């Protein structure tokens, strides 16, 4: 975590260094001293094999880091043990030193929907909210941005990123184990903000969108992907208890309703890139996750409904510009 402080002057973050230092010191103390999962994952990182990575390729559907010849057999066994201890692997796919990680989500499908329709990422400062293990951050890195900062409060995914970038060693990629509302007020710092698969987890989506707008420079672009409610009305679904077995889904707006939220937050030039149902080709159980997946979240007698009886998952991608 201290890499971002070390590079703060180069990244234009020097004026934010004091609040960043306080935040990172607090998070480091939580992970090292109080969080049992964090302490376990620190041991996993400490036990990783040392390896010289011969090559990487981030501009492909299955991100590749290293080659099989870069590790001997003992190192490979150590790596496999570390990878399995960090399950579930939600985002991917990956090939790490020849080890194929078939993630739950076929994440390149979402990337294909947006990559050629957003503002070019070269030279931009990018924030990825809810960055998971960094799959999209590494895909962004292929465009040579000035920097990419991911924020991912769930420690399993945060440590997956740390493992991956331990070997990939991309200098301008950073990740912090924090939530959006914990991030210091980096007002107007970012050129592009990605918020994908996160908004429906916020109790107050209006506050979240307002916070995102503060982080964007004037003219900066928001790439927003979220669960939506099919339909043309200006309405939103608020699940009674759970949605697709998730107890942290608070609002599913229609696209017109979501556009109203964006306008009220101060965004303009709104454009809906994609509306797509989530299928079993895109999200499914694999040997790299040890939990249920989409098939268990849907009504077995009617795949158009969740087990709770709500419309099955549909996701939209919208672009919006900060005024």
C-alpha positions as CSV (number, residue, x, y, z in Angstrom):
1,X,0.0,0.0,0.0
2,X,2.9,2.3,0.5
3,X,3.7,2.3,-3.2
4,X,1.1,5.0,-3.8
5,X,2.7,7.2,-1.1
6,X,6.1,6.7,-2.6
7,X,4.9,7.7,-6.0
8,X,2.5,10.5,-4.8
9,X,4.5,13.4,-6.1
10,X,4.9,11.9,-9.5
11,X,1.2,11.1,-9.6
12,X,0.2,14.6,-8.6
13,X,-1.1,13.3,-5.2
14,X,1.3,15.3,-3.0
15,X,-1.4,17.6,-1.8
16,X,-3.4,14.6,-0.7
17,X,-0.5,12.8,1.0
18,X,-1.5,13.5,4.6
19,X,-5.0,12.1,4.4
20,X,-3.7,9.2,2.3
21,X,-1.1,8.4,4.9
22,X,-3.6,8.4,7.7
23,X,-5.9,6.1,5.8
24,X,-3.2,3.7,4.7
25,X,-1.8,3.5,8.2
26,X,-5.2,2.7,9.6
27,X,-5.9,0.0,7.0
28,X,-2.5,-1.6,7.4
29,X,-3.0,-1.8,11.2
30,X,-6.4,-3.4,10.7
31,X,-5.0,-6.0,8.3
32,X,-1.8,-6.8,10.3
33,X,-3.2,-6.7,13.8
34,X,-6.9,-7.2,13.9
35,X,-8.3,-8.9,10.8
36,X,-7.8,-12.7,10.9
37,X,-8.3,-13.1,7.2
38,X,-5.9,-10.3,6.5
39,X,-3.2,-11.8,8.6
40,X,-3.7,-15.2,6.9
41,X,-3.4,-13.6,3.5
42,X,-0.2,-11.7,4.4
43,X,1.3,-15.1,5.2
44,X,0.2,-16.3,1.7
45,X,2.0,-13.4,0.1
46,X,5.1,-13.9,2.2
47,X,5.2,-17.6,1.0
48,X,5.0,-16.8,-2.7
49,X,7.9,-18.1,-4.8
50,X,10.4,-15.7,-6.2
51,X,10.2,-15.7,-10.0
52,X,11.6,-13.7,-12.9
53,X,8.6,-13.1,-15.2
54,X,9.7,-13.5,-18.8
55,X,6.6,-11.8,-20.4
56,X,3.1,-10.5,-19.8
57,X,0.2,-9.8,-22.0
58,X,-2.7,-7.7,-20.8
59,X,-4.4,-7.1,-24.1
60,X,-6.1,-10.4,-24.4
61,X,-9.3,-12.0,-23.1
62,X,-7.3,-14.3,-20.8
63,X,-4.7,-12.2,-19.2
64,X,-1.2,-13.8,-19.2
65,X,1.4,-13.2,-16.6
66,X,4.7,-15.2,-16.9
67,X,5.4,-18.5,-18.8
68,X,5.5,-22.1,-17.5
69,X,9.3,-22.2,-17.9
70,X,9.6,-19.3,-15.4
71,X,8.9,-21.6,-12.4
72,X,10.3,-25.0,-11.4
73,X,8.1,-27.8,-10.0
74,X,8.4,-26.8,-6.3
75,X,7.7,-23.1,-7.2
76,X,4.6,-24.2,-9.2
77,X,3.2,-26.2,-6.3
78,X,3.8,-23.3,-4.0
79,X,2.0,-21.0,-6.4
80,X,-1.0,-23.4,-6.8
81,X,-1.4,-23.6,-3.0
82,X,-1.4,-19.8,-2.8
83,X,-4.0,-19.4,-5.6
84,X,-6.3,-22.0,-4.0
85,X,-6.1,-20.3,-0.6
86,X,-7.3,-17.1,-2.2
87,X,-10.5,-18.6,-3.7
88,X,-13.1,-17.7,-4.9
89,X,-11.7,-16.2,-8.1
90,X,-14.6,-14.1,-9.4
91,X,-13.1,-12.1,-12.2
92,X,-10.9,-13.3,-15.0
93,X,-9.8,-15.5,-16.8
94,X,-6.1,-15.6,-16.0
95,X,-3.1,-17.6,-17.1
96,X,-0.4,-17.3,-14.4
97,X,2.9,-19.1,-15.3
98,X,0.8,-21.5,-17.4
99,X,-1.8,-22.1,-14.6
100,X,-5.3,-21.4,-16.0
101,X,-7.6,-19.7,-13.6
102,X,-11.2,-20.2,-15.0
103,X,-13.0,-17.5,-13.0
104,X,-16.7,-17.4,-12.2
105,X,-17.2,-14.4,-14.5
106,X,-16.1,-14.4,-18.1
107,X,-15.0,-10.8,-17.6
108,X,-13.9,-10.1,-21.2
109,X,-17.5,-10.2,-22.4
110,X,-18.2,-7.0,-20.4
111,X,-14.9,-5.4,-21.5
112,X,-15.8,-6.1,-25.2
113,X,-19.1,-4.2,-24.7
114,X,-17.4,-1.0,-23.7
115,X,-13.7,-0.9,-24.6
116,X,-14.1,0.7,-28.1
117,X,-16.8,3.1,-27.0
118,X,-15.3,4.9,-24.1
119,X,-12.8,7.8,-24.2
120,X,-9.3,6.5,-25.0
121,X,-7.5,5.6,-21.7
122,X,-4.0,6.6,-22.8
123,X,-2.4,9.1,-20.4
124,X,-5.5,9.3,-18.2
125,X,-5.8,9.0,-14.4
126,X,-8.4,6.3,-13.8
127,X,-10.3,5.1,-10.7
128,X,-11.9,1.7,-10.7
129,X,-14.4,1.4,-7.9
130,X,-14.9,-2.1,-6.7
131,X,-12.0,-3.3,-8.7
132,X,-12.0,-6.9,-7.4
133,X,-8.8,-8.7,-8.3
134,X,-7.9,-6.1,-10.9
135,X,-8.9,-7.8,-14.2
136,X,-10.2,-4.6,-15.7
137,X,-7.3,-2.6,-14.3
138,X,-4.8,-4.9,-16.1
139,X,-6.9,-4.6,-19.3
140,X,-6.8,-0.8,-18.9
141,X,-3.0,-1.0,-18.5
142,X,-2.7,-2.2,-22.1
143,X,-3.7,1.4,-23.1
144,X,-0.9,3.1,-21.2
145,X,-2.8,5.2,-18.8
146,X,-1.0,7.6,-16.5
147,X,-2.2,5.7,-13.5
148,X,-5.0,3.3,-12.4
149,X,-6.2,3.2,-8.8
150,X,-8.5,0.5,-7.8
151,X,-10.4,0.4,-4.5
152,X,-11.6,-3.0,-3.2
153,X,-12.6,-3.4,0.4
154,X,-13.1,-7.2,0.2
155,X,-9.8,-8.5,1.3
156,X,-9.8,-11.8,-0.7
157,X,-10.0,-9.8,-3.9
158,X,-7.6,-7.1,-2.8
159,X,-5.0,-9.8,-2.0
160,X,-5.6,-11.5,-5.3
161,X,-4.6,-8.2,-7.0
162,X,-1.5,-8.0,-4.8
163,X,-0.5,-11.5,-5.7
164,X,-1.0,-10.9,-9.4
165,X,0.8,-7.6,-9.5
166,X,3.6,-9.0,-7.3
167,X,4.5,-10.9,-10.5
168,X,3.2,-8.6,-13.2
169,X,4.9,-5.5,-11.5
170,X,2.9,-2.9,-13.5
171,X,4.3,0.3,-12.0
172,X,1.2,2.6,-12.5
173,X,-1.4,0.2,-11.0
174,X,-2.4,0.6,-7.4
175,X,-5.1,-0.9,-5.2
176,X,-6.4,0.2,-1.8
177,X,-8.6,-1.9,0.5
178,X,-11.1,0.8,1.0
179,X,-14.7,1.7,0.3
180,X,-15.7,4.7,-1.8
181,X,-16.7,6.8,1.2
182,X,-13.4,6.1,2.9
183,X,-11.3,7.6,0.0
184,X,-9.8,11.0,0.7
185,X,-11.4,13.9,-1.1
186,X,-9.4,13.7,-4.3
187,X,-11.5,16.4,-5.9
188,X,-11.3,16.6,-9.7
189,X,-8.3,14.3,-9.8
190,X,-9.5,11.5,-12.2
191,X,-10.1,11.7,-15.9
192,X,-12.1,8.4,-16.0
193,X,-14.0,6.6,-13.2
194,X,-15.2,3.0,-13.7
195,X,-18.1,2.0,-11.4
196,X,-19.0,-1.5,-12.4
197,X,-21.1,-3.9,-10.4
198,X,-21.1,-1.7,-7.4
199,X,-23.9,0.9,-7.4
200,X,-26.7,-1.5,-6.4
201,X,-24.7,-2.3,-3.2
202,X,-25.0,1.4,-2.0
203,X,-27.9,2.2,0.3
204,X,-27.9,5.7,-1.2
205,X,-27.1,5.6,-4.9
206,X,-27.6,9.4,-5.1
207,X,-24.9,10.0,-2.6
208,X,-22.6,7.6,-4.3
209,X,-23.0,9.3,-7.7
210,X,-22.5,12.7,-6.2
211,X,-19.3,11.4,-4.6
212,X,-18.1,10.0,-7.9
213,X,-18.7,13.3,-9.6
214,X,-16.6,15.1,-7.1
215,X,-13.7,12.8,-8.0
216,X,-13.9,13.5,-11.7
217,X,-12.4,16.5,-13.4
218,X,-14.7,18.7,-15.5
219,X,-15.3,16.8,-18.7
220,X,-14.2,13.6,-17.2
221,X,-16.0,10.4,-18.0
222,X,-18.0,7.9,-15.8
223,X,-18.3,4.4,-17.0
224,X,-21.2,3.0,-15.0
225,X,-22.3,-0.7,-15.2
226,X,-25.1,-1.9,-12.9
227,X,-28.0,-4.2,-12.4
228,X,-31.2,-2.7,-13.8
229,X,-34.9,-3.3,-13.8
230,X,-36.2,-3.9,-17.4
231,X,-38.8,-1.4,-18.5
232,X,-39.3,2.1,-19.7
233,X,-40.8,3.6,-16.5
234,X,-38.9,6.0,-14.3
235,X,-39.0,3.5,-11.4
236,X,-36.7,1.4,-9.3
237,X,-37.1,-2.0,-7.5
238,X,-36.1,-2.2,-3.8
239,X,-35.9,-5.9,-2.9
240,X,-37.7,-6.8,0.3
241,X,-34.9,-8.9,1.6
242,X,-32.6,-10.5,-1.0
243,X,-32.0,-10.4,-4.7
244,X,-30.4,-13.4,-6.3
245,X,-29.5,-14.5,-2.7
246,X,-27.6,-11.3,-2.2
247,X,-28.7,-9.3,1.0
248,X,-26.8,-6.2,-0.1
249,X,-28.8,-5.2,-3.2
250,X,-30.8,-2.0,-2.4
251,X,-32.0,-0.5,-5.7
252,X,-32.4,-1.8,-9.3
253,X,-33.5,1.2,-11.4
254,X,-34.8,1.1,-15.0
255,X,-32.5,2.8,-17.5
256,X,-34.6,6.0,-17.6
257,X,-34.6,6.1,-13.8
258,X,-30.8,5.6,-13.7
259,X,-30.4,8.5,-16.2
260,X,-32.5,10.7,-13.9
261,X,-30.2,9.8,-11.0
262,X,-27.2,10.7,-13.1
263,X,-28.7,14.1,-14.2
264,X,-29.6,15.0,-10.6
265,X,-26.0,14.2,-9.6
266,X,-24.8,16.7,-12.2
267,X,-23.8,14.5,-15.1
268,X,-24.6,15.3,-18.7
269,X,-24.2,13.7,-22.2
270,X,-25.7,10.4,-21.0
271,X,-25.5,7.4,-23.3
272,X,-26.6,3.8,-22.7
273,X,-24.1,1.5,-24.4
274,X,-25.6,-1.9,-23.6
275,X,-28.4,-3.7,-21.9
276,X,-27.7,-7.4,-21.6
277,X,-29.2,-10.2,-19.5
278,X,-26.6,-12.1,-17.5
279,X,-26.4,-15.6,-18.9
280,X,-24.9,-18.9,-17.7
281,X,-22.2,-18.4,-20.4
282,X,-21.0,-15.2,-18.6
283,X,-21.4,-16.2,-14.9
284,X,-21.1,-19.8,-13.8
285,X,-19.5,-22.1,-11.3
286,X,-16.0,-23.3,-11.9
287,X,-13.3,-25.2,-10.0
288,X,-11.9,-21.9,-8.9
289,X,-14.9,-20.8,-6.8
290,X,-16.2,-22.6,-3.7
291,X,-19.6,-20.9,-3.6
292,X,-22.9,-20.9,-5.4
293,X,-23.2,-19.0,-8.7
294,X,-25.9,-17.7,-11.1
295,X,-27.5,-21.1,-11.7
296,X,-28.3,-21.4,-8.0
297,X,-29.6,-17.8,-7.9
298,X,-32.3,-18.4,-10.5
299,X,-35.7,-20.1,-10.1
300,X,-35.1,-23.7,-11.4
301,X,-38.6,-23.7,-12.8
302,X,-38.3,-20.3,-14.5
303,X,-34.9,-18.9,-15.5
304,X,-36.4,-15.5,-16.1
305,X,-36.8,-15.0,-12.4
306,X,-34.6,-15.1,-9.4
307,X,-35.2,-17.6,-6.6
308,X,-37.1,-14.7,-4.8
309,X,-39.3,-14.2,-7.8
310,X,-37.8,-10.9,-9.1
311,X,-36.7,-10.4,-12.7
312,X,-33.5,-12.3,-13.5
313,X,-30.3,-10.2,-13.6
314,X,-30.0,-7.7,-16.5
315,X,-27.1,-5.3,-16.6
316,X,-26.7,-1.9,-18.4
317,X,-23.6,0.1,-19.2
318,X,-24.0,3.9,-19.3
319,X,-21.5,6.7,-20.1
320,X,-21.8,10.1,-18.5
321,X,-19.7,13.2,-18.5
322,X,-19.0,15.5,-15.6
323,X,-20.0,19.1,-16.2
